[in-house]
Amino acid sequence: MERAMSQSVKFPDMRLEVIAAVRSLSDPQHQQARWGQVEEGVNYYDDLTLDVHTLYDDCMVLPLPQTAVPDVLHEEEVPAFLDLEGALGPMLQDLGDEPDEVFTGDPRWGAVVDAARAALVVMERLDDGSPS
């Protein structure tokens, strides 16, 4: 049943973008190693700005995740994304366009990482078809 539910999102490609952004936010080692790193011949770039644009502008799962159901999210994912918004939103308001290092060095960043991990777990569980 859950597997069928994950197929019911209207925009599965956008969902994959959200998963990638949430995965990036959930992994401090990735942030340290990859954010802002440009490598010649590598067609990959990641940083906080890209992840924020994915979540807020491109896929619009934040700040109101309930409006992304059923286009990109499932109803069961809304609480986890509300928690992510609760952690990330105030930092974006307070820090604005500061460099990534300012965000990741802020004492509140751990709550963002934790909320992103929780959102990722819920998304992966639903996409996997694993029981709740």
Buried (B, 14 or more C-beta within 10 A) or exposed (E): EBEEBBEEBEBEEBBEBBBBBBBBBBBEEEBEEBBEEEEEEEEEEBBBEBBBEBBBEBBBBBBEBEEBBEBBBBEBBBBBBBBBBEBBBEBBEEBEEBBBEBBBEBEEBEBBBBBBBBBBEBBBBBBEEEEE
